Amino acid sequence: MVSEKVLPSHVVESGHAPLDSGHARLRELGYKQELKRDLSVISNFAFSFSIISVLTGVTTLYNTGLNYGGPVSLVYGWFIASAFTMIVALPMAEICSSYPTSGGLYYWSAKLAGPRWAPFASWITGWFNIVGQWAVTTSVDFSLAQLIQVIILLSTGGKNGGGYEASKYVVIALHGGILLVHGIINSLPISLLSFLGQMAAIWNVLGVFVLTIVIPSVATERASAKFVFTNFNTENGEGIRSRPYIFLLGLLMSQYTLTGFDASAHMTEETKDADRNGPKGIISAVGISIVVGWFYILGITFAVTDIPSLLSEDNDAGGYAIAEVFYQAFKKRYGNGSGGIVCLVIVGVAIFFCGMSSVTSNSRMAYAFSRDGAMPLSSLWHQVNKQEVPIYAVWLSVSISFCMALTSLGSIVAFQAMVSIATIGLYIAYAFPIFLRVTLARKHFVPGPFNLGRYGVIVGWVAVLWVLTISILFSLPVSYPIKAKNLNYTPVAVACLLIFVVSYWIISGRRWFKGPITNI
């Protein structure tokens, strides 16, 4: 839908051809072009799609889905989370069309809040967004390190065959090595990253296609359609018996997977015709992920016949459910699980691409946030090199993600609390500008080429209410009776982040941060 009142898409510099519409709009917003505008709509889509990465999210949290509800939570929970995620993505795309800058969410909040509230709104949104992104990179690369650990375990005989079980120090070392490689790749020109981003998108689609066909075909025992579509697992060993409560907790897998699509917004200063292609990247990444993810969930779940054995820490994969599904499917068919290990490598490559794109998005957000002076040492983080890459922002993002993962050495509970910010923190950042769009900016918001017309306010309110719902839902206890080691520390982590951000604002930020600063 396109309204009659739209922003101008092109301006003409004296004696020159018309500017790219995204470049022109960036100038209107007061910023000069510093990053290389070389991404097509496909490349923009590819970054968000590879960060959403259904192979990453579903594989990493499949245990959670099986534990809380089983097939019913996996299959139907995916549709519920998907529908509301699209409702969140639509108003984000609408705002992105109006303000196509690398700052993305925090810049949107500043413009929508009005002069009086712009600095504070921008500050809150920006810090939740950047910390949430760092948490995403932390969780993605740590999950890859854990998967590599499982691949090594299975390749050396499995847990029941004397396989090598890596210590937590080996896992953190693997995590650091993965981050190092991602930092090096993200130091390269955007044209190469664009190519790798497109490769990542293709790999995710083909990987889902291959695994969805191969795993059920190889498995000697397959679940019935009745099991896949009607079985509800209440035997979770967590002391929870309420079926609605169990189902709601099972939504975490789907909602965790469907995050990171704000990457399309952060890449807009490097995207051609960003006021049109940025929104297209957001919507298409979410839409295609919904379809691809559902097929992946179905394909894997048809190979599930014994949920307790998959979740048991005494199985060959050490309790890693999808790894056990892949390994046993080939082992029972051919006598060894080598084919299953190859399938895990396919997933591992997808997770690697996901982490790579996540660092790209992190660095662009850090670049834009520091360009406006919101971060300590801002003058350093927004510098670009000869390849027009924000090189210091890249390595800042890599370093902080590694530091966040170090919490796993002290307590896995502390690490899980840190990672919980990846879902809740990001979605709070998503909701804030949408809330401002439907309240303070309801009458003065000027839409871009992509907009929701008269439905914008209604869709925006539904999006805000959904984020409020999941923020409460994923903060609820996940086990009874509640003890220190099984306490859900999500609300603690999010509250600590909020206290830090607000305190930093009161003590220091309010004196010098004035919101986005134009450089033209």
C-alpha positions in Angstrom: 0.0 0.0 0.0 1.3 3.4 -0.9 -0.3 6.6 0.4 -0.6 9.8 -1.5 1.7 11.7 0.9 5.2 10.3 0.5 8.7 11.5 0.9 10.6 12.7 -2.1 12.7 9.8 -3.5 15.2 11.7 -5.6 17.0 14.9 -5.7 19.3 16.2 -8.4 22.6 17.7 -7.6 23.5 20.6 -9.8 24.9 19.3 -13.1 24.7 15.7 -12.1 22.4 12.7 -12.6 19.7 12.0 -9.9 20.9 10.5 -6.7 19.9 7.0 -5.6 16.7 7.5 -3.6 18.2 6.1 -0.4 21.3 8.4 -0.8 19.0 11.4 -1.4 16.8 10.6 1.6 20.0 10.2 3.7 21.0 13.7 2.7 17.6 15.0 3.6 18.0 13.5 7.1 21.3 15.4 7.4 23.9 12.7 6.9 26.6 12.4 4.2 27.3 9.1 2.5 30.3 7.5 4.2 29.6 3.8 3.6 29.7 2.2 0.2 26.1 1.9 -1.2 26.6 -1.3 -3.1 23.9 -3.7 -1.8 20.9 -4.8 -3.9 17.6 -5.7 -2.4 18.6 -9.3 -2.6 21.7 -8.7 -0.6 19.8 -6.6 2.0 17.3 -9.4 2.4 20.1 -12.0 2.6 21.7 -10.4 5.7 18.4 -10.5 7.7 17.5 -13.9 6.4 20.9 -15.4 7.3 20.6 -13.8 10.8 17.1 -15.2 11.4 18.6 -18.5 10.0 16.0 -21.2 10.8 18.7 -23.8 10.8 20.4 -21.9 13.6 17.4 -21.0 15.8 15.4 -24.2 15.5 18.4 -26.5 15.9 19.7 -24.6 18.9 16.4 -24.5 20.8 14.7 -27.7 19.5 15.3 -29.2 22.9 13.2 -26.5 24.5 10.3 -27.1 22.0 10.4 -30.9 22.7 10.6 -30.4 26.5 7.7 -27.9 26.6 4.8 -29.4 24.6 6.7 -31.5 22.0 5.3 -31.7 18.5 2.2 -29.5 19.2 4.3 -26.7 20.5 6.8 -27.0 17.7 4.3 -27.1 14.8 1.5 -24.8 16.0 3.7 -22.6 18.2 5.7 -21.7 15.1 2.6 -20.4 13.3 1.5 -18.3 16.3 5.0 -16.7 16.8 5.4 -16.3 13.0 2.1 -14.4 12.6 2.9 -11.9 15.4 6.5 -11.6 14.3 5.2 -10.5 10.9 2.9 -8.0 12.6 6.0 -6.6 14.4 8.0 -6.5 11.1 5.4 -4.6 9.1 5.4 -1.3 11.1 9.2 -1.6 11.4 9.4 -1.8 7.6 7.1 1.2 7.4 9.3 3.3 9.6 12.4 2.1 7.8 11.0 3.4 4.6 10.7 6.8 6.1 14.1 6.8 7.9 16.6 4.6 6.0 19.7 5.1 8.1 22.2 2.7 9.7 21.1 3.9 13.1 17.8 2.2 12.5 15.7 1.8 15.6 17.3 4.4 17.8 17.2 7.0 15.0 13.5 6.2 14.4 12.8 6.7 18.1 14.4 10.1 18.1 12.5 11.3 15.1 9.2 9.9 16.3 9.4 11.1 19.9 9.7 14.8 19.0 12.4 17.3 20.1 11.6 17.1 23.8 11.9 13.4 24.2 14.2 12.6 21.3 17.5 12.2 23.3 16.0 9.9 26.0 14.0 7.8 23.5 17.0 7.4 21.2 19.2 6.5 24.2 17.0 3.8 25.6 16.2 2.3 22.2 19.8 2.4 21.0 21.3 0.7 24.1 18.7 -2.0 24.1 19.3 -2.6 20.4 23.1 -2.7 20.5 23.3 -4.9 23.7 20.6 -7.2 22.2 22.6 -7.5 19.0 25.8 -8.3 20.9 23.8 -11.0 22.8 22.6 -12.5 19.5 26.2 -12.8 18.2 27.2 -14.3 21.5 24.5 -16.9 21.5 24.9 -17.8 17.8 28.6 -18.3 17.9 28.5 -20.1 21.3 25.8 -22.4 19.9 28.2 -23.1 16.9 31.0 -23.9 19.4 28.7 -26.3 21.2 27.6 -27.9 17.9 31.3 -28.4 17.0 31.8 -30.0 20.4 28.9 -32.4 19.7 30.2 -33.2 16.2 33.6 -34.1 17.7 31.9 -36.2 20.4 30.0 -38.2 17.8 32.9 -38.5 15.4 35.0 -40.1 18.2 32.4 -42.7 19.1 29.6 -40.8 21.0 29.1 -40.5 24.7 28.3 -44.2 25.0 31.3 -45.2 22.9 34.1 -43.3 24.7 33.9 -40.2 22.5 35.8 -37.0 23.4 33.8 -34.6 25.6 35.2 -31.1 25.4 35.5 -29.1 28.6 33.9 -25.7 29.0 37.3 -24.1 28.4 37.6 -25.9 25.0 34.1 -24.6 24.1 35.0 -21.0 25.0 38.2 -21.3 23.0 36.2 -22.5 20.0 33.8 -19.6 20.5 36.7 -17.2 20.5 38.2 -18.7 17.3 34.9 -18.4 15.5 34.5 -14.8 16.5 38.0 -14.1 15.3 37.2 -15.5 11.9 34.0 -13.5 11.8 35.9 -10.3 12.7 38.4 -10.9 9.9 35.7 -11.6 7.3 33.8 -8.4 8.4 37.0 -6.4 7.9 36.7 -7.1 4.1 34.9 -4.8 1.6 31.1 -4.8 1.6 31.0 -6.2 -1.9 32.5 -9.5 -0.6 30.2 -9.5 2.4 27.3 -9.0 0.0 28.4 -12.1 -1.9 28.8 -14.1 1.3 25.4 -12.9 2.6 23.7 -14.2 -0.6 25.6 -17.5 -0.2 24.3 -17.7 3.3 20.7 -17.2 2.2 21.1 -19.9 -0.5 22.8 -22.3 2.0 19.9 -21.9 4.5 17.2 -22.6 1.9 19.1 -25.6 0.3 20.1 -26.9 3.8 16.5 -27.0 4.9 15.4 -28.6 1.7 18.1 -31.4 1.9 17.6 -32.1 5.6 13.8 -32.1 5.4 13.9 -34.8 2.7 17.0 -36.8 3.9 16.3 -37.3 7.6 12.8 -38.7 7.4 13.8 -40.8 4.4 16.8 -42.3 6.1 15.1 -42.9 9.5 14.0 -46.5 9.9 11.3 -45.5 12.4 9.1 -42.5 11.5 6.5 -40.7 13.5 2.9 -40.8 12.3 1.1 -37.7 11.2 -1.1 -38.1 14.3 2.0 -37.9 16.5 3.4 -34.9 14.7 0.2 -32.9 14.7 -1.5 -33.9 17.9 1.1 -35.3 20.4 1.5 -33.0 23.4 4.5 -33.7 25.7 3.8 -32.9 29.4 6.5 -35.1 30.8 9.2 -32.4 31.0 10.6 -33.3 34.4 10.3 -29.6 35.4 7.3 -30.0 37.7 4.9 -28.2 35.3 1.6 -29.9 34.4 -0.5 -27.0 33.1 -0.9 -27.7 29.3 -1.5 -24.0 28.4 1.5 -22.9 30.4 3.7 -25.6 28.9 2.6 -24.6 25.4 3.4 -20.9 26.0 6.9 -21.7 27.3 7.4 -23.8 24.1 7.0 -20.6 22.0 10.5 -19.5 23.1 12.1 -21.7 20.3 10.1 -20.0 17.6 10.4 -16.5 18.9 14.1 -16.8 19.5 14.6 -18.0 15.9 12.6 -15.1 14.4 14.9 -12.3 15.6 17.5 -10.2 13.9 15.6 -8.9 11.0 16.4 -5.3 12.0 19.7 -6.1 10.1 18.0 -4.9 6.9 17.5 -1.5 8.6 21.1 -1.2 9.8 22.4 -2.0 6.2 20.2 0.7 4.5 23.1 3.2 4.1 24.8 0.5 2.0 21.7 -0.5 0.1 20.6 1.0 -3.2 17.2 2.7 -3.1 17.1 1.9 0.6 13.7 3.7 1.2 12.1 0.9 -0.9 14.6 -2.0 -0.6 15.1 -1.8 3.2 11.5 -2.5 3.9 11.4 -5.2 1.3 14.4 -6.9 3.0 12.7 -6.9 6.3 9.3 -8.3 5.1 10.8 -10.9 2.7 13.3 -12.2 5.3 10.6 -12.8 7.8 8.1 -14.2 5.3 10.4 -16.7 3.7 11.8 -17.7 7.1 8.3 -18.6 8.3 7.7 -20.9 5.3 11.2 -22.5 5.3 11.2 -22.9 9.1 7.9 -24.7 9.2 9.1 -27.3 6.7 12.3 -27.8 8.6 10.4 -28.4 11.9 8.0 -30.8 10.1 10.9 -32.8 8.5 12.8 -33.2 11.7 9.7 -34.0 13.9 8.7 -36.8 11.5 11.9 -38.5 12.6 11.1 -38.2 16.3 9.7 -41.3 18.0 11.0 -41.3 21.5 11.2 -37.8 23.1 12.7 -38.9 26.5 15.6 -40.6 24.8 16.4 -37.6 22.7 16.4 -35.3 25.7 18.4 -37.7 27.9 22.0 -36.5 28.7 23.0 -40.2 28.5 22.4 -40.5 24.7 25.3 -40.5 22.2 24.9 -36.7 21.5 24.9 -35.9 25.2 21.3 -34.7 25.1 21.5 -32.6 22.0 18.2 -33.6 20.5 18.6 -32.8 16.8 22.1 -34.2 16.8 20.8 -37.5 18.2 18.0 -37.6 15.6 20.5 -37.2 12.8 23.1 -39.6 14.2 20.6 -42.4 15.1 18.8 -42.1 11.8 21.9 -43.0 9.8 23.3 -45.4 12.5 20.2 -47.5 12.5 20.0 -47.6 8.7 23.6 -48.1 7.8 25.3 -49.2 10.9 27.2 -45.9 11.5 26.2 -42.3 12.0 28.6 -40.7 9.6 25.8 -39.4 7.4 24.2 -37.8 10.5 27.5 -36.0 11.3 27.6 -34.6 7.7 24.1 -33.3 8.2 25.2 -31.6 11.4 28.0 -30.0 9.4 25.4 -28.5 7.0 23.7 -26.9 10.0 27.1 -25.8 11.4 27.8 -23.9 8.2 24.5 -22.2 8.4 25.2 -21.1 12.0 28.6 -19.8 10.9 27.0 -17.6 8.2 24.4 -16.5 10.8 27.2 -15.3 13.2 29.0 -13.6 10.3 26.0 -11.6 9.3 25.2 -10.8 12.9 28.6 -9.2 13.4 28.0 -7.2 10.2 24.7 -5.9 11.7 26.3 -5.2 15.1 29.1 -3.2 13.6 26.8 -1.0 11.5 24.7 -0.3 14.6 27.8 0.5 16.7 29.0 2.7 13.8 25.8 4.7 13.6 25.3 5.0 17.4 28.9 6.2 17.9 28.5 8.6 15.0 25.9 10.4 17.1 28.2 10.3 20.2 26.2 7.9 22.3 29.0 5.4 23.1 32.3 5.8 25.1 35.2 6.5 22.6 32.6 7.3 19.9 35.2 9.1 17.7 37.0 5.8 17.3 34.1 3.4 16.7 32.6 5.4 13.8 35.8 5.6 11.8 35.8 3.8 8.4 38.9 2.4 6.6 39.8 2.7 2.9 37.4 0.0 2.0 34.6 2.1 3.6 34.2 -0.5 6.4 33.7 0.6 10.1 36.7 -1.5 11.1 36.9 -0.5 14.8 33.2 -1.1 15.3 33.6 -4.6 13.8 36.3 -5.5 16.4 34.4 -3.8 19.2 31.4 -6.0 18.5 33.6 -9.2 18.3 35.3 -8.3 21.6 32.2 -7.6 23.6 30.5 -10.8 22.3 33.5 -12.8 23.5 33.4 -11.1 26.9 29.6 -11.9 27.3 30.3 -15.6 26.6 32.9 -15.7 29.4 30.0 -15.8 31.8 29.5 -19.5 30.8 32.7 -20.4 32.6 31.3 -19.3 35.9 27.7 -20.4 35.5 25.6 -21.6 32.6 22.6 -20.0 34.3 24.4 -16.6 34.2 25.2 -17.2 30.5 21.6 -18.1 29.7 20.4 -14.9 31.5 22.9 -13.0 29.3 21.6 -14.6 26.2 18.0 -14.1 27.1 18.6 -10.4 26.3 19.0 -11.6 22.7 15.3 -12.1 22.5 13.6 -9.8 25.0 16.1 -7.0 24.7 15.9 -6.9 20.9 12.1 -7.0 20.8 11.9 -4.2 23.4 14.1 -2.2 21.0 11.7 -3.2 18.1 8.6 -2.1 20.0 9.8 1.3 21.3 9.8 3.2 17.9 6.6 1.4 17.0 5.0 2.6 20.2 6.2 6.2 19.5 4.8 5.9 16.0 1.3 5.1 17.2 1.3 7.6 20.1 3.5 10.8 20.0 4.0 10.6 16.2 0.6 9.4 15.2 -0.4 12.7 13.6 2.9 14.0 12.3 4.5 10.8 10.9 5.3 11.2 7.2 5.4 7.8 5.5 7.9 6.7 2.9 7.2 4.7 -0.3 6.3 1.6 1.7 3.6 2.2 4.3 0.5 0.6 5.8 -1.9 3.4 5.1 -4.8 3.6 7.5 -3.9 0.2 9.0 -0.6 1.5 10.3 -1.8 2.5 13.8 -3.8 -0.7 14.4 -1.0 -3.0 13.3 1.4 -1.0 15.4 -0.6 -1.4 18.6 -0.9 -5.2 18.0 2.9 -5.3 17.6 3.5 -3.4 20.8 1.0 -5.6 22.8 2.7 -8.8 21.4 6.1 -7.6 22.6 4.7 -6.8 26.0 3.2 -10.3 26.1 6.4 -12.2 25.2 8.4 -10.0 27.6 6.2 -11.2 30.5 5.8 -14.8 29.1 9.6 -15.5 28.8 10.2 -14.1 32.2 8.0 -16.7 33.9 9.4 -19.6 35.9 10.3 -22.6 33.7 10.6 -25.1 36.5 9.0 -25.9 39.9 9.8 -25.8 42.7 11.9 -22.7 42.0 15.5 -23.0 43.1 18.6 -20.9 42.5 19.9 -23.2 39.8 16.6 -23.4 37.8 15.4 -19.8 38.3 14.6 -18.0 35.1 17.0 -15.1 35.3 15.6 -13.3 32.2 13.8 -10.6 34.1 16.9 -10.1 36.2 19.1 -9.7 33.2 16.6 -7.3 31.4 16.1 -5.3 34.6 19.9 -5.0 35.1 20.2 -3.7 31.5 17.4 -1.2 32.1 19.0 0.0 35.3 22.4 0.4 33.7 21.0 2.3 30.7 18.8 4.6 32.8 21.5 5.2 35.4 24.0 6.0 32.7 21.6 8.5 31.3 20.8 10.2 34.6 24.5 10.3 35.8 26.1 11.3 32.5 24.2 10.8 29.2 21.6 13.6 29.7 24.3 16.2 30.0 25.8 15.6 26.6 23.7 13.2 24.4 21.3 15.2 22.3 20.1 12.5 20.0 21.2 11.9 16.4 23.7 14.5 15.2 23.6 15.4 11.5 27.0 15.7 9.7 25.9 17.8 6.7 
